Amino acid sequence: MADTTLTNANLGATPKTPMPLAQGQRTILALDLGTTTGWAIRRFDGLITSGTVSFKPSRYDGGGMRYLRFTNWLTEIDRLSGPIEAIYFEEVRRHVGTDAAHVFGGLLAVLTSWGELRGVPYQGVPVGTIKKFLTGQGNANKQAMIDAARQRGFSPADDNEADAIAILLWAIETRGGVQ
């Protein structure tokens, strides 16, 4: 299993003020896909948890091991916190490097096939939409995203986790972009 940054339940990114409970809440997973994947989940009971997980291969791993680990991680999250009823992910259209583009594409392929196989709807959210939602600026830098997540009562370890929190909050507050 991949290593996570959330090692103590008391140190997680759960907000100090609970989110308002809605009738018939669904379990929603939000992801910032990459070698270090940021994640945030709102369970059916309203509890929000977040963290990061690394899918960096070891020197002895074959080329597909990071994707198998991601598949197993999704299944484990679904088993422990689910059933997952919707997945939102950061939809990146431009990557700085070729390796990052390949990793993103592979993780996205796994995510979409995992969702299709289980009948879980998924939706990409453009980077600018996420940044504008959380900070008010569509071109906010990484530190601004972390600071904005902290202002909302979360404690993200890095920008990956902050982005996942932003995606989750966007999905909850806009009902997946409907509002």
C-alpha positions in Angstrom: 0.0 0.0 0.0 1.2 3.5 -0.7 2.4 5.8 2.1 0.0 8.5 3.3 0.7 11.8 5.1 -2.3 11.4 7.4 -0.8 9.3 10.2 -2.8 10.7 13.2 -6.5 11.2 13.1 -6.2 14.3 15.3 -3.7 16.0 12.9 -5.7 15.6 9.7 -7.2 18.3 7.6 -10.7 18.1 9.2 -12.1 21.6 9.6 -12.5 23.0 13.0 -16.1 23.9 12.2 -18.1 21.0 10.8 -19.6 21.4 7.3 -23.4 21.6 7.4 -25.1 18.2 7.1 -27.4 17.7 4.2 -30.1 15.1 4.0 -29.0 12.1 2.0 -25.3 13.2 1.7 -23.2 11.2 -0.7 -19.6 10.1 -0.3 -17.5 12.2 -2.6 -13.8 11.7 -3.4 -11.7 14.6 -4.8 -8.2 14.0 -6.3 -5.2 16.0 -7.4 -3.6 13.3 -9.6 0.2 13.0 -9.7 3.1 11.0 -8.3 2.1 12.6 -5.0 -1.7 12.5 -5.2 -3.7 14.9 -3.0 -7.0 13.5 -1.8 -10.0 14.7 0.1 -13.1 12.7 0.9 -16.5 13.6 2.4 -18.1 10.6 3.9 -21.9 10.0 4.0 -21.8 11.2 7.6 -20.3 14.6 6.7 -16.8 13.9 8.0 -14.1 15.4 5.7 -10.7 13.8 5.7 -7.7 14.6 3.4 -4.1 13.8 2.8 -1.6 12.8 0.2 -0.4 9.5 -1.0 2.8 8.8 -3.0 2.8 6.5 -6.0 6.5 6.9 -6.7 7.9 3.6 -7.9 10.8 2.0 -6.1 13.9 1.0 -8.1 12.7 -2.6 -8.3 9.2 -1.8 -9.6 8.0 -2.4 -13.1 6.5 0.4 -15.1 2.9 -0.5 -14.2 3.3 -0.8 -10.4 2.3 2.8 -9.6 -1.0 2.2 -11.5 -1.7 -1.1 -9.7 -1.0 0.7 -6.4 -3.4 3.4 -7.3 -6.1 0.9 -8.2 -5.6 -0.9 -4.9 -5.7 2.5 -3.0 -8.9 3.5 -4.7 -10.5 0.2 -3.8 -9.3 0.5 -0.2 -10.7 4.0 0.2 -14.0 2.8 -1.2 -14.0 -0.1 1.2 -13.1 2.0 4.3 -15.0 5.2 3.6 -17.5 4.4 0.9 -19.2 3.4 -1.1 -17.8 6.3 -3.2 -20.7 7.8 -5.1 -18.9 10.5 -7.1 -15.3 11.4 -7.9 -13.9 14.8 -8.9 -10.4 15.4 -10.1 -8.2 18.3 -11.2 -8.3 18.4 -15.0 -4.9 19.5 -16.1 -4.5 20.5 -19.8 -0.9 21.6 -19.8 2.0 19.9 -18.0 5.5 21.3 -17.5 7.2 18.0 -18.2 6.7 14.9 -20.3 7.0 12.5 -17.3 4.3 14.5 -15.4 2.0 14.2 -18.4 2.5 10.5 -18.7 1.9 9.9 -15.0 -1.2 12.0 -15.1 -2.5 10.2 -18.2 -1.9 6.8 -16.6 -3.5 7.7 -13.3 -6.5 9.3 -15.2 -6.9 6.1 -17.2 -6.9 4.0 -14.1 -9.4 6.3 -12.3 -11.8 6.4 -15.2 -11.8 2.7 -15.8 -12.2 2.1 -12.0 -15.2 4.4 -12.0 -16.7 2.8 -15.1 -16.3 -0.7 -13.8 -18.1 0.3 -10.5 -20.7 2.7 -12.0 -19.2 5.7 -10.1 -19.5 9.0 -11.9 -16.4 11.1 -12.3 -15.8 14.6 -13.5 -12.7 16.7 -14.2 -12.6 20.3 -12.9 -10.3 22.8 -14.7 -7.4 24.1 -12.7 -8.5 27.8 -13.1 -12.0 27.0 -11.8 -10.6 25.4 -8.7 -8.1 28.2 -8.0 -10.8 30.9 -8.6 -13.3 29.1 -6.3 -10.9 28.9 -3.4 -8.8 32.1 -3.7 -10.8 34.3 -6.0 -8.0 34.3 -8.5 -7.8 31.8 -11.4 -4.0 32.0 -11.5 -3.3 31.6 -7.7 0.1 30.1 -6.8 0.6 27.0 -4.6 1.1 29.0 -1.3 -2.1 30.9 -1.9 -4.0 27.7 -2.3 -2.6 26.3 1.0 -3.3 29.6 2.8 -6.9 29.6 1.4 -7.5 26.0 2.6 -6.2 27.0 6.0 -8.6 30.0 6.2 -11.4 27.5 5.6 -10.2 25.5 8.7 -8.2 22.8 7.1 -4.5 21.9 7.6 -3.1 20.8 4.3 0.4 19.3 4.3 1.2 20.6 0.8 -0.3 22.1 -2.3 -1.5 18.7 -3.6 -3.7 18.2 -0.5 -4.8 21.9 -0.7 -5.9 21.4 -4.3 -7.9 18.2 -3.3 -9.6 20.1 -0.5 -10.5 22.9 -3.0 -11.9 20.4 -5.4 -14.0 18.7 -2.7 -15.3 22.1 -1.4 -16.1 23.2 -5.0 -18.0 19.9 -5.6 -20.0 20.3 -2.4 -20.8 24.0 -2.6 -21.6 24.1 -6.3 -23.2 20.6 -6.3 -20.7 19.5 -8.9 -20.8 22.7 -10.9 -24.6 22.9 -11.2 -24.9 26.1 -9.2 
